Amino acid sequence: MLPASRHSPTLSRRTPLRTLAAAAVLLTLAFVCAALPHSGAAAAGPREADDTQSAVPQSPQVPAGVTAGVAVFDRQTGSFTEQLNAAATFRSASVVKLLLALDFLWDRSPGGIPDADRARLDSMLRSSQDSAANHYWSTYGGPAIVDRMITRVGLVDTAPPPAGYEGYWGYTAISARDTVKIYRHILQTAPADVRDFIMQRLRQSTRCASDSFDQHFGIAAAFSQPWAVKQGWSGFSAQGTCGPGSSTPARTRAGTVSAAGAAGVDLSRPALHTTGTVGAGDRSIVAVLTLHPDGTSYGKAYTDLGRLTRSLNVPGGTAPTGKWYGTWGSDVAVRKEPALGDNLLTRLPAGVEVLVGCQKKGQVVSVPPYTNDWWAYLPQYGGYVTNIYISHPDNQLPDVPLCTEQH
């Protein structure tokens, strides 16, 4: 990555793809030994093209191959600013946890619930803990919970899981417009203590979900705070890489089957949903539900959902400062400082797009055939990645400012 004439006899980042492919084995060994001592190998990716994306909102941009249902509601004007297939139904994945929480709190004050339920609700809403959802689903009637909430909230597209899959809360059918109704109920109709209890936890959404998947995609990445989110994902046969610890065993979220549910709801293709509120006073309610082609990686779906979300007209939303870049490699490390060592913050989903805020020189990193001492600061992660894994041909990114001392 540092030009060979200045720093090393290794190839520059403009190495032809055939040379990069020939060095894949060396890349794997170097990456494991140096950059990622606890993870699998990095996969080589294209190096010759700038993979940046504009953060300027445009009309809804649905990436190729993606099926999407979108609704954005401006609470200030009382009108929708975006509706795209808003009535189409998707399997809810973890978005249904909003209904589980509302059902449990329907005739209860959060101030009087047992400590065990407070802890479960906290984990379910902030970190999307599945075991907490399993508890409420099995204890309070499973599909009957959905039936109750359809009546209580006035949902028109929502339906319980199809026959034969009653135990799968993630197979609840939901639409973007019904998701908006759920948030409007929480914000405008639910008792104030219930509203505050739920929204406070959605505002405190953890980057790493309880299953080690990075859940700060979509709304959480496209807009600066304040925001509140409840995300959903299902059907990704990948390991969670979020956090400094080891990855979780490979599994699919909430299970998948090769079948269609009631009203043709797809239960098979990978699903990734971002829902919540954006702006001061929860001005806009945003619901973006998506399905992706079979075999889509989590990082690819994460990126495509992010691009779609950034293209929406969301009143009150402010785009974060920085430049979006693609990454390549597997389990790329984000570190507290621009250096290797015992300073790991998290690992990126493979091939995901990231927002680069600034860059600075740090420790020289060698991943044959590349060498580089430039590091990119990712403000949304609060850490650095070596520029080796940023999808741009230059060692130093030409359109990214230098970091100040505060970084």
C-alpha positions in Angstrom: 0.0 0.0 0.0 2.9 2.4 0.6 4.4 3.0 -2.8 7.3 0.7 -3.3 9.7 3.5 -4.2 9.1 5.1 -0.8 8.8 2.4 1.8 9.2 -1.2 0.7 9.9 -3.6 -2.1 6.3 -4.8 -2.0 3.8 -4.0 -4.7 1.7 -0.9 -4.6 -2.1 -0.9 -4.1 -2.5 -0.7 -7.9 -1.5 -4.3 -8.2 -3.4 -6.1 -11.0 -6.1 -8.4 -9.9 -4.3 -11.5 -11.3 -1.3 -10.7 -9.0 -3.6 -10.2 -6.0 -5.2 -13.6 -6.7 -1.9 -15.2 -6.9 -1.0 -13.8 -3.4 -4.2 -14.9 -1.8 -2.5 -17.6 0.3 0.1 -15.2 1.6 -2.6 -12.7 2.3 -4.5 -15.2 4.5 -1.4 -16.1 6.5 -0.3 -12.6 7.1 -3.8 -11.4 8.0 -4.2 -14.2 10.6 -0.8 -13.6 12.1 -0.8 -9.8 12.1 -4.1 -8.1 11.8 -6.6 -10.6 13.1 -5.0 -13.1 15.5 -8.3 -14.5 16.6 -10.3 -14.8 13.4 -10.4 -16.5 10.0 -8.7 -15.4 6.8 -9.4 -12.3 4.8 -10.8 -12.8 1.4 -9.2 -10.8 -1.4 -11.4 -8.2 -3.1 -11.2 -5.8 -6.0 -8.7 -3.0 -5.5 -8.8 -0.8 -8.5 -12.1 1.0 -8.1 -13.2 3.7 -5.7 -16.3 2.2 -4.1 -17.6 5.3 -2.4 -21.2 6.2 -2.1 -22.8 9.6 -1.8 -24.7 10.5 1.4 -26.9 13.0 -0.4 -30.6 11.9 -0.2 -32.3 11.1 -3.5 -35.5 9.3 -4.3 -35.7 5.8 -2.9 -32.9 3.7 -4.5 -33.5 0.0 -4.2 -30.4 -2.0 -5.0 -30.6 -4.7 -7.7 -32.0 -7.9 -6.5 -33.5 -6.5 -3.3 -37.2 -6.6 -2.5 -38.2 -3.7 -0.3 -41.2 -2.3 1.6 -40.6 1.3 2.7 -42.6 3.8 4.7 -41.4 7.1 6.2 -43.9 9.1 8.2 -43.4 12.7 9.3 -45.1 13.2 12.6 -44.8 17.0 12.4 -46.9 17.2 9.2 -48.9 14.0 9.8 -48.0 12.7 6.3 -45.8 10.1 4.6 -42.8 11.3 2.8 -41.9 7.9 1.4 -44.1 4.9 0.5 -42.8 2.0 -1.6 -44.6 -1.3 -1.4 -45.7 -0.2 2.0 -48.5 -2.8 2.3 -46.2 -5.7 1.2 -45.7 -8.3 3.9 -42.4 -9.6 5.1 -41.5 -12.0 7.9 -40.8 -9.7 10.8 -37.7 -11.3 12.3 -37.0 -9.4 15.5 -39.2 -6.4 14.6 -42.0 -8.5 16.2 -40.3 -7.9 19.6 -42.0 -4.5 19.7 -45.3 -6.4 19.8 -44.1 -8.8 22.5 -43.1 -5.8 24.7 -46.3 -3.9 24.1 -48.4 -7.0 24.8 -46.6 -7.7 28.1 -46.9 -4.0 29.2 -50.5 -3.6 28.0 -52.0 -3.7 31.5 -48.8 -3.2 33.4 -46.8 -0.2 34.5 -43.1 -0.6 33.8 -42.5 0.7 37.3 -44.2 -2.3 38.9 -42.9 -5.2 36.8 -40.5 -7.8 38.3 -36.8 -7.3 38.0 -36.5 -10.4 35.9 -38.9 -9.0 33.3 -37.2 -5.6 33.4 -33.9 -7.3 32.6 -35.5 -9.5 29.8 -37.2 -6.5 28.2 -34.1 -4.5 28.4 -32.0 -7.2 26.6 -34.8 -7.9 24.1 -35.2 -4.3 23.0 -31.6 -3.0 23.3 -29.7 -6.1 22.2 -32.4 -8.1 20.4 -32.0 -11.1 22.7 -33.8 -14.1 21.3 -34.1 -16.0 24.6 -36.1 -13.1 26.0 -38.5 -13.2 23.0 -38.8 -17.0 23.4 -39.9 -16.5 27.0 -42.7 -14.0 26.2 -43.8 -16.0 23.1 -44.1 -19.3 25.0 -45.5 -17.8 28.2 -48.2 -15.5 26.8 -49.7 -17.4 24.0 -47.4 -17.3 21.0 -49.6 -16.5 17.9 -52.3 -15.2 20.2 -50.0 -12.3 21.1 -50.1 -11.2 17.4 -53.8 -11.6 17.2 -54.3 -9.4 20.3 -52.0 -6.7 19.0 -53.6 -6.7 15.6 -56.9 -5.7 17.3 -55.4 -3.4 19.8 -53.3 -1.3 17.4 -55.4 -1.6 14.3 -52.9 -3.5 12.2 -54.1 -4.5 8.7 -51.3 -6.5 7.1 -49.9 -8.2 10.2 -50.6 -11.9 10.7 -49.3 -14.7 13.1 -46.8 -17.3 11.8 -48.3 -19.7 9.3 -49.7 -23.1 10.3 -46.9 -25.5 11.2 -44.6 -22.7 12.4 -46.5 -21.4 15.4 -43.4 -21.5 17.5 -41.4 -19.2 15.2 -42.1 -15.6 16.4 -39.8 -14.3 13.6 -42.3 -15.7 11.0 -44.9 -13.2 12.0 -46.0 -11.3 8.9 -45.6 -7.5 8.9 -45.6 -4.6 6.5 -43.9 -1.2 6.5 -47.1 0.7 7.0 -48.1 -1.5 9.9 -44.7 -0.9 11.4 -45.3 2.8 11.3 -48.7 2.2 13.1 -46.9 0.3 15.8 -44.5 3.2 16.4 -47.3 5.7 16.3 -49.1 3.7 18.9 -46.0 3.7 21.1 -45.4 7.4 20.7 -49.0 8.8 20.7 -51.4 6.3 22.3 -49.5 4.1 24.8 -49.3 5.4 28.4 -46.4 7.8 28.9 -44.5 5.4 31.2 -44.8 2.6 28.6 -43.8 4.9 25.8 -40.8 6.2 27.7 -39.7 2.7 28.8 -39.7 1.3 25.2 -38.3 4.3 23.5 -35.5 4.8 26.0 -34.3 1.2 25.3 -34.5 1.7 21.5 -32.4 4.8 21.8 -29.9 2.7 23.7 -29.6 0.1 21.0 -26.3 -1.7 21.4 -24.0 -2.0 18.3 -23.5 -5.7 19.1 -26.7 -7.7 19.4 -26.8 -10.6 21.9 -25.8 -13.0 19.1 -22.8 -11.0 18.1 -24.3 -9.6 14.9 -23.6 -5.9 14.2 -27.1 -4.3 14.4 -26.2 -0.6 13.8 -27.2 -0.8 10.1 -29.8 1.2 8.2 -31.2 4.0 10.4 -28.4 3.8 12.9 -25.7 4.3 10.3 -27.5 6.6 7.9 -28.4 9.3 10.4 -26.7 11.1 13.2 -28.4 10.8 16.6 -31.0 11.2 17.9 -32.5 8.0 16.7 -34.2 5.0 18.1 -34.1 1.6 16.4 -35.5 -1.9 16.5 -33.8 -4.0 13.8 -34.4 -7.4 12.4 -32.4 -10.1 10.5 -33.0 -13.7 9.5 -31.5 -16.3 7.2 -27.8 -15.4 7.3 -25.7 -18.5 7.7 -22.8 -16.5 9.1 -21.0 -15.9 12.3 -21.5 -12.8 14.4 -18.3 -10.9 14.4 -19.3 -7.9 16.5 -17.4 -7.1 19.7 -13.9 -7.9 20.9 -14.7 -11.5 21.9 -14.9 -14.6 19.8 -17.6 -15.2 17.2 -20.8 -17.1 17.9 -21.4 -20.4 16.2 -22.7 -20.1 12.7 -26.5 -20.2 12.7 -29.5 -18.5 11.1 -31.5 -15.9 13.0 -35.0 -17.0 14.0 -34.7 -20.0 11.6 -35.6 -20.3 8.0 -37.4 -22.7 5.8 -37.8 -23.1 2.1 -41.5 -22.2 2.1 -43.9 -19.4 1.8 -46.1 -18.4 4.7 -49.6 -17.0 4.8 -50.4 -14.6 2.1 -47.2 -15.6 0.3 -44.8 -14.3 3.0 -41.3 -15.4 2.1 -39.7 -17.5 4.8 -36.5 -18.4 3.0 -34.6 -15.5 1.5 -32.3 -13.5 3.8 -34.2 -10.7 5.5 -32.8 -7.5 6.9 -35.0 -4.8 8.4 -34.4 -1.4 10.0 -37.2 0.4 11.8 -37.4 3.2 14.3 -37.5 7.0 14.7 -35.2 9.8 13.5 -34.7 13.3 14.6 -35.5 15.5 17.6 -38.8 14.6 19.2 -38.9 11.4 17.2 -40.0 13.5 14.2 -39.9 10.8 11.5 -40.9 7.1 11.8 -38.9 5.0 9.4 -39.6 1.4 8.3 -37.5 -0.3 5.7 -38.1 -4.1 5.3 -35.9 -6.0 2.8 -35.4 -9.4 1.3 -32.1 -10.3 -0.4 -31.2 -13.0 -3.0 -30.4 -16.5 -1.6 -26.8 -16.7 -0.5 -26.4 -12.9 0.1 -23.8 -12.3 2.8 -24.6 -10.2 5.9 -22.2 -7.5 4.8 -23.7 -7.2 1.4 -27.2 -7.0 2.8 -26.0 -4.5 5.4 -24.5 -2.3 2.7 -27.5 -2.5 0.3 -30.0 -1.7 3.1 -27.7 1.2 4.1 -27.7 2.7 0.6 -31.5 2.4 0.4 -32.0 4.1 3.8 -29.6 6.9 2.9 -31.6 7.6 -0.2 -34.8 8.3 1.7 -36.5 11.6 2.4 -36.5 11.6 6.3 -37.5 14.9 7.8 -35.4 15.7 10.9 -32.7 13.3 9.8 -29.1 14.5 9.5 -26.5 12.6 7.6 -23.3 12.0 9.6 -20.1 13.7 8.4 -17.7 11.5 6.4 -17.3 9.5 3.2 -18.7 6.1 2.6 -16.3 3.4 1.4 -16.5 -0.2 0.7 -14.2 -2.7 2.5 -12.9 -6.1 1.5 -11.7 -9.0 3.5 -13.2 -11.1 6.3 -13.4 -10.2 10.0 -11.6 -6.9 9.4 -10.5 -5.5 12.8 -11.5 -2.1 14.1 -9.0 -1.0 16.7 -8.9 1.7 19.4 -5.6 3.1 18.0 -4.0 3.0 14.6 -1.8 0.1 15.5 -2.0 -3.7 15.9 -2.0 -5.2 19.4 -4.4 -5.8 22.3 -6.8 -3.0 21.3 -9.5 -4.7 19.3 -13.0 -3.0 19.4 -14.9 -5.2 17.0 -14.8 -6.8 13.6 -16.6 -5.7 10.5 -19.1 -7.8 8.6 -17.4 -9.1 5.5 -17.3 -6.6 2.7 -19.5 -4.0 4.5 -19.5 -0.3 3.6 -18.2 2.0 6.3 -18.2 5.8 7.0 -14.7 7.2 7.1 -14.4 10.4 9.0 -10.7 11.1 8.8 -7.3 9.3 8.4 -3.9 9.4 10.0 -0.6 7.6 9.9 0.0 4.8 12.4 1.8 1.5 12.6 3.0 0.0 9.3 0.8 -3.0 8.4 2.0 -5.6 5.9 -0.4 -7.9 4.2 1.5 -9.1 1.1 1.4 -7.9 -1.5 0.4 -4.7 0.4 2.1 -2.5 2.9 0.6 0.7 4.4 0.9 3.0 7.4 -2.3 4.9 6.8 -5.4 4.2 9.0 -9.0 5.2 8.5 -11.0 6.5 11.5 -14.6 5.2 11.6 -16.5 7.6 13.8 -19.5 5.3 14.1 -17.3 2.7 15.6 -14.9 5.0 17.5 -11.9 3.2 16.1 -9.5 2.6 13.2 -9.0 0.1 10.3 -5.9 -0.1 8.3 -6.4 1.5 4.8 -5.4 -1.8 3.4 -8.9 -3.0 3.7 -10.6 0.2 2.3 -11.7 -0.3 -1.3 -9.6 2.4 -2.9 -6.4 2.1 -5.0 -4.4 4.7 -3.1 -2.6 4.3 0.2 -3.9 7.6 1.5 -7.5 8.3 0.7 -7.5 11.5 -1.5 -10.8 12.9 -0.3 -10.7 12.3 3.4 -9.2 14.8 5.9 -6.4 14.2 8.3 -7.5 13.3 11.9 -7.0 15.9 14.6 -5.3 15.0 17.9 -8.6 14.2 19.5 -8.7 11.0 17.4 
